[in-house]
Amino acid sequence: MPARAVAAALRLVALLAAAGAGAATLAGCASPAADGPALAAVRAEREVAAMGAHEAALERAAVFLRDKWGPVALPDEPVVRWVTATEWGPAMARCLSDSGFAGVRPADDGERLDYSGARVQSTREFFEIDVASWVCQARYPVLTWFEEDVRAIEAPWAYGYVTSSLVPCLLSHGYEVPATPAEQEFTAAWRTDAAYDPYALIGGGAGERARAAARCPAPETVLEGAG
């Protein structure tokens, strides 16, 4: 299993452990690359890959639960919605509240859960909050936890979009754009801190950069359906 998928599994294991411890638009620059069958195919393939990694992470967390509580029968929970890292905490807190654990709160900008307010005392309640945490995680996975599993799927589309749509869009609005790297270099850095930044030369501060991104959305934005 790729390292990021293992990390996601370990994150869920840590979440379950914490439960116990805590309770004790392109604006006129649209092109086929920004929409249509190619983008839909990338999204579909990405979801299949991410789903496989998510299921593997859940299985590792299930092993942790069974090591802790014995032969636990866990439900077959479908994904309700893929969430962002900052959406995860609020989504989990709502889900746990609906399961009877209203005291759990999101922390660290939604990327962690604080179980200290959960009213859990009996062994049965500790077991139930562990299972509820597993179920809620099954329903609301974070796509970016599995970036290693989807980078190779996204990168070719992203490169085509940047070169055929995004860069021409920025140029048409009068923005200066850094030279586009070769496809191999772009792919190797995609979704990393070293990724190509088409907005890097835009002056005027964060406000002007935001306006440029609204006019000519980044590939990540388009992939998430927000462009």
Beta strands, then each sheet from edge to edge (+ up, - down):
strand 1: 105-107
strand 2: 112-114
sheet 1: 1+ 2-
end
